[in-house]
């Protein structure tokens, strides 16, 4: 059987998705790499023994914790974003613009991560750091929702072969994120450690909701 002719319009849509995916992957790669820069090598005096270096390494535990939580959160966003791209039949100007705003939210993630790592052990300042972290993640979660609800509303940019019921179910699961982060921000100034614990739970939740938890579902590999 002969292959379908690739019309200019079809080719343009394909190239649009591929180029956007390349940009998205690049921004994600830079963001998660910058997270590692917060984990620095401690400086100890030349005459200090190994126990002093070990103590300095242990003292940096907030940097390790912030790095791990935020890395897995960004990683979960990348997996979800990547799998949702499999559903696209094409892109348009509005979708590209919304994706740029989403990538802006991804690119700023190293800043609130560094803020939490720096002030987590300070009882007077960690509340503000937790609030800034929560607001940054709230914006990220909102933009992720906006991007994919725009694409999925009435299958606007989704392949015809995708199951609309399952797509809607996945999109609904993403709505939990923004609400949970707002709760975390509200708690941050009163109980910052509780809000930070909530952020950890949200990070874990993104691995079990949406496409990540439905890898074997048929609509993920839908072809249209």
MODA-V417579 format. One record per backbone hydrogen bond with DSSP energy under -0.5 kcal/mol. CO is the residue of the C=O (numbers start at 1). NH is the residue of the N-H. If there is no record, write none. Layout:
co,nh
CO,NH
CO,NH
//
This chain:
co,nh
5,7
7,11
8,12
9,13
10,14
11,15
12,16
13,17
14,18
15,19
16,20
17,21
18,22
19,23
20,24
21,25
22,26
23,27
24,28
25,29
26,30
27,31
28,32
29,33
30,34
31,35
32,36
33,36
33,37
34,37
35,38
36,39
38,40
40,42
42,44
45,48
49,52
49,53
50,54
51,55
52,56
53,57
54,58
55,59
56,60
57,60
58,61
60,63
60,64
61,65
62,66
63,67
64,68
65,69
66,70
67,71
68,72
69,73
70,74
71,75
72,76
73,77
74,78
75,79
76,80
77,81
78,82
79,83
80,84
81,85
82,86
83,86
84,87
85,88
87,159
92,96
93,97
94,98
95,99
96,100
97,101
98,102
99,103
100,104
101,105
102,106
103,107
104,108
106,109
108,111
108,112
109,113
110,114
111,115
112,116
113,117
114,118
115,119
116,120
119,122
121,123
122,125
122,126
125,129
126,130
127,131
128,132
129,133
130,134
131,135
132,136
133,137
134,138
135,139
136,140
137,141
138,142
139,143
140,144
141,145
142,146
143,147
144,148
145,149
146,150
147,151
148,152
149,153
151,157
151,158
152,155
153,156
157,89
157,90
159,162
162,164
163,167
164,168
165,169
166,170
167,171
168,172
169,173
170,174
171,174
171,175
172,175
173,176
174,177
174,178
175,179
176,180
177,181
178,182
179,183
180,184
181,185
182,186
183,187
184,188
185,189
187,190
187,191
191,194
191,195
192,196
193,197
194,198
195,199
196,200
197,201
198,202
199,203
200,204
201,205
202,206
204,207
205,208
205,209
209,212
210,213
211,214
212,215
214,217
217,220
217,221
218,221
219,222
//
